Amino acid sequence: MTEIIRVQNVPGAAETVGAIIATSFHTQEISAWMIPSEDDRRRVMPPFFSMVTESALVHGEVHATADMSAVAVWFHKGTEPLPEIPDRDARVEAIAGPHTERIGQMGEEMDRRHPHAPHHYLAFLAVLPGHQRRKTGTRLLEGYHRGLDEAGVPAYLEASSTDSRRLYLRHGYQDLGDPILMPGGPPMFPMWRPPNP
């Protein structure tokens, strides 16, 4: 059983993690809604997820299995909003081109629904194809949740499918309001996990 490590903010780390997320999320319905063309998805998603991971390495934590088959990208959210990614809009436009509008729409809706109370935000939990259904995601969650419970800190996420929602329900998350619905897109499920004393 591979150990869980904390990814260090070193050159190339964000790109490695971004590629894992992009590969893991390639066939998800929400990914296909954001970027319908498979070829465009292969081109756009790795640098997009790398950009978000860069920010998490500064404003949160990134954990992974030692074999880099799975990653969890967390942000530490206090009472103030998280700092904006420098030049975010210009970078997304350069990365995504014609897909920028849908990525922006989804980001705005997720921001609108994001809770304001201090918490840790699970932006991505990604397991590479071929490594799924081996409880790898569960191990990443359980280790992190132990620390949150000891500190009395809640967690928040948006489940991107009914399958992932079921996983998070098993780990103590609860639905937080109605699903997020993008025009013509699949539902995403905002979920909140109170600390377990």
N, C-alpha and C positions, 0 to 999 in steps of 0.2 A: 504494500500500500504506500503510494508516494506521499511524502510529507507536504505540508502546507507552508509556504514561504511568503514573506512580505516583499513585494517587488520594490527595488530601490530606484530612485530617480537618477538614473544614469543614462548616457547617450544610447539611443536605440530602444530603451525599455518601452516607451509609449507606442512606438511603431510595432514592436512585437506583440504587445497586448492588443492593440487595435486590429491587427491581422487575425488574432484568435477570435475576437468578438465578431468581426466581419464574416469569417468563415462559419462560425456557429450560428449567426443570425441570417445567413444568406437566404434560406428558404422560408423564413417566417413571413406570415401574411402582412404584418405591418411593414416589413422591409420591402416587400413587393409593392405595397401601396405607395410608399415613399418614392421608390425608384423601380418602376415597372420593368425596365429592360435589365435582363440578367447581366449582360456585358457591362452596362453602366454601373450596376450594383457592385460588380467585382472591382471596378475602378474607383468608385466613389467611397464605398463604405470603409475600407481600411484607413485612408487618411482622415476621414471624418471621425471615426472612433479613436484614432490616435490623438487627434486634437483634444477630445474630451478627456482622454486618459492623461494627457500632459497636465491638465488642470487638476485632476484627482491626485496625481502624484505630489502636488503642492498643497492642495486644500483638503486632502483626505488620505485614503489608504488604498492600495491595490494589493490584493492577495492572490496567490496562484498555487497550483500544484507544482511540485518541483520539476515535473516533466513538462510543464507548460501546456497541459491538455485542458486546463480550466482556469478561469480568472473571475474575480469578483472586484468590481470597481465601486468604491465607497467615497462619498463626500461627507465631511463634518459640517453640519448646518447649525449655526448658532442663531441668535436673535436677529442678526443682520443678514441681508441677502449675500449669497456667495459672490465673490468678485467675478466680474465679467471676464471671459476669455479675451485677451488682448486681440483687437482687430477681428473679432469673431465673425461679424457679418461678411467682411471682405474675404476672409479665409474660407467660409462656407461657400460663398459665391465662386471662388476660384476652384474649390474642390468639386462642387456639385453642379455648377452650371445651370441647366434648365430644371434641375430637381430642387433648386434652392427654395422655391416657393413652398413646396409641400413640407420640406424639412422645417422651414420657418413656421408654418402653420401648426405643425405638431409641437414644436418647441414652445410656441406661445400658449397653446392650450395646456400643455403640461405645467408650464410656469404658473398659469392662472389657477390651476387646481392644487399646486404644491402647498402643503401646510406651512404655517409660519412659526410654530413652536419649535424649539431646538430639538434636533434629532440627527441621526445618521441616515444618509440617503443612499440606497443601493441603486446606482445608475445602471449597472450591467452585471448579470451573472451569466457567464457563457462557458459552455462545455463543448469541445470539438466533437464533430460527428465521429463515431467509432469509440468514443469514451463516454457517451451518454448512457443513462440508465444503469450506472454503476455506483450511484450514491455519491459521486464526486461533488456535485453541487451541494448536496446535503452536508458534506463534511466542511465545505467552505462556509456555509451558513452557520452551522453549529458552533464552529470555533469562534467566529466573529460575534455571534449572539451571546456567547458566554461572557465576553468582555463587556458588551452593552448591558447585560443584566447585572453584572457586578457594579457597573457605574450608574445604574438606574437610568439609562438613556434609551429612548424609543427609536424605532427605525421606520422608514417609509420607502416605498417603491411603487412602480407601475408595472404590473404583470402584463406581458405582451401577448398572452394567449390563455385559453381556458386551462390548458395543461399546466402552465407555469403558475397560474392562480391556485390550482389544487396543491401544487408543491408548497407554495407559500402559506396556504391555510394550515397545512400540516406543521409548519414551523412557527405558528402563533400569530400570523398576520390576520387582519380582519379587513373586510371591504371598507373603504372610506368614501362614502357617497356613491353616486352612479358611475358607471363606466365612462371613460373618455371615448367619444365617438367622433372620428374624423369623417368628412363627407365621402361616402363610398368606401370607407376603410373598415377594418376589423376593430372590435372594442379593445381598449386597454383598461386595466383594472387598478385604480389607485388603492393601495393597501397600507395599513398602519399596524405596527407591532409594538404594543406597550412592553416595557421591561418586565421580565418574569422574576420576581424576588426570590 
